[in-house]
Amino acid sequence: MENVPERAEPTIRISQTHFPVETLGPGRRLAIWSQGCGLACAGCMSRHTWDPRGGASRTVSSLLGLWRAALARGADGLTVSGGEPLDQPAALEALLAGAVRARAEAVASGGPAAGREIDILLYTGYEEDEVERDAARSAAVRHADALVTGRFRVAEPTALVWRGSANQHIQPRTARGWARYQEHLARTESGPRLQVVEGEGDVRLYGVPRRGELVELERRLRRAGIALTGASWRP
């Protein structure tokens, strides 16, 4: 009998993960940032995620383990951002398909996820038509409840929640996505849009800053005698 080689476990290159994130979608969420971006939008605050050789390679199963742990801790959703997640479409499809299955299992288990509308949100710099015209990208996004689409345009600031520039859109794709995001499609906010988390020897900012918010943060830190080095939004 011919031996059939085992299929390699899918892996995805990521920059980092964090739970809970409260600035990239409704509620407390697990966030996964992919590594590598061929779009390289001017003014991006996450230039450190551009290099596809950076970050670390993680198995999809290990990331789904983080998702199951977040669901057990009461996560309201999963947000995948980047980098550009759709530059790794096959791996992203495996991740999001697994996330949907894990969510269903958690809801059925009767634990903290039972009876709750837990959503999956995907950020991409591609436009909706660019996604739909590409078979691999289209296959990946079918597992997301909602997308945030469009290049970041530094000259088009916006107060729209969870978006960096006025051209970007939230695109609900499922009944769950409409239930979760319909009230936010045109919602604006005036307060800070960044979550500050102290790491080991660094400070991480999670969210979508308002125009000038990063500059103001640097000014405030300088006044306090703190100088930033290696800021991700500078070349």
N, C-alpha and C positions, 0 to 999 in steps of 0.2 A: 504493500500500500504506500502510495507516495506521501511523503511528509509535507504538510502544508505549513509554510513559515508563519510564525506568529506575527500579527500586525503590530507595528510599533505603536506605543501609547502616544497619543497626540501631545505635543508641547506647544507652548506659546511664550514668546519673549515679552516680559513685562518690566515695567519700571518699579512699581511698588503696589502695595495693597494697604487698606486701612479700614478699620471698623471701630466706632461708628463715624461716618461722615454725614453731616447735616446740611451741606451746602450744594449738593449735586442731585437734587430731586427731593421729593417729599419724605419727611421723617428721617429715621436713623438707618443708614444704609451701609452695606459693604461696597467699597469702591475698589476697582481694579484698573490700574493704568497700564496700557500696553506700551511697549518700547518700539520705537521706529516710526518715523513719519516722513513720507515723501512729499507732503504738501508744503511744509515749512512756511507757514503764514507769518508775514512780517508782524512784529510786535507780540508774538506768542510768549506767554509767561512760562512755558514749559519746554524751553529749548533743549533741556537735558534729556528729553524723551525722543528727540529726533533721530539720533544715531541708532540704526538697527543692530549695531554690535554692542550697544550698551545694555544696561539692566541685567537681567538674569533669565535663563530659560527655566520655565516651570512646567510640570506636567499639568494637564487639564484636571486630572483627578485630585491633585494637591490643592488646586484652587477651588474645586468643588467641595473639598473638605472644609475650607475656610467659609464657604457659603453655607454649608450645613451648620457649622458652628455659629455663624451669625444668625441664622434662622432660629436656632435654639435659644439665642439671647434676645429674640424679639425684633430682629431686623424687619424694616418696612419695605426694603427693596434692595436691588443690586444695580449699581451703576458701573458701566464699563466705559472708560475714556482713554485718553492717550497723551502723547503719541497719536497714531491713527490706527484704531483697532482693525479697520477693514483692509489694511495692508497685510494682514495675516488672516484672510477670510476663512480658510479651512479650519484652522485652529480656533478661530472665534466661533464658527458654527458649532464645533464640538463643545466648546465651553458653554455657549448659551443654550444649546439643546440639553446638556446635562443640568444646567441651572433650572430649566423648566421642570425636568423630572424630579430634581431634588426638592423643589418648591411643592410639587404635588404630593410627594411623600411626606413632607413636613406638615402640610395642611391636613392630610389624611391621618396623621399620627395622633391628633388630638392634643398636641403640645402647644407652645406659644404661637405657632403659625395658624392654628385652627380658626377658620371663619374669618380670616383677614385677607384684604386685597393687597397682596404683596406683588410689586411690579419689577420688571426688568427694563432699565433705561440704557440706551446706547448712544454715545456721542460719536459723531463722525464729521470730518471736514468736507466730505463729499456731498454734493447736492443730491436730492432725491432721484433725479433722472439718471445721474451717474451711477447710483447704486442699482437702480432697476435695469439698466442696460448691461450690467456685468453679472453673469450667471453666478459666479462664486460669491460676490458681495450680496446679491439678492437672496441667495440661499442662507447666508449667515444671518441677515437681519430679520428673517421670518420668525425667529424665535424671540424677538424683542417686543415688548408691549408698546414702546414708544422710542422714537429717535429724536435726537437734536442734530439737525443737518446744516451744512453750509460752512464755507471757509470763514475763519476769523478775519474781520476787516477792521484794523485798528482805527481807521478814519470814520467808522460808523458806530460810535458808542451807543449803548442802549441801557435802559433801566429795566428791561424785561427780565424776569426772574430766570436764572439758570442759563442765560445766554450771554456771550461776550460781545456780540455786535448785532446791529439791528436787522441784518439780512438773515440771521439764523432763525430757524423755525423748530418748534416742537411738533413732531408728527406722530400722533397716536396711531397704532396699527392694529390693536385688538380691542375688544369690548372692555377688558380690564384697563388698557391704556387710556381709553376715552374716559372711563370712570375716574381714573387717578389724575389725569392731566387736563381735562377740559376746562376746569376753572382756572388753570394756570397759563393758558395759551396767550392771553393778553395781560397777565398780571405783572405789575411792576413793584419794585421795592426800593426804598431810599436808604436803608441802613447798610452796614458793612456786609459784604457777601463772601468774606473769607473766614475760614475756620483755622485757627492757629494751633498747631500741635508741636510740642517740643520733642525732638528725637534725641538720639545719642550723639551729641556734638553738633546738632543742627536744629533748625526750626523749619517746619513744613507748613505750607499754606495750601489749604484745600478749598476749592470753590472757583467762582468766576468773578474776578475783581471788577469794580466799577472803574471807569476812566480816571486815572490819577490816584487811585487807591494805593497802588504799590509805591509810588513816589512819596505819598504822604506817610506811608508806613516807614520808609527809609528815613525821612526827616525826623519823625518822632523817635526812632531808635538812635539817630545821631545826637539828638538833644539829650537823650538818656545816657550818652557815652558808649553806645553800642554801634559798631561798624559791621555791615554785612559784607561777607566775602563769598564769592561763588554764587551770586544770585542767579537763579535759573532763567530769568527774563532778560538778562544781559548777554550780548555776544561773548 
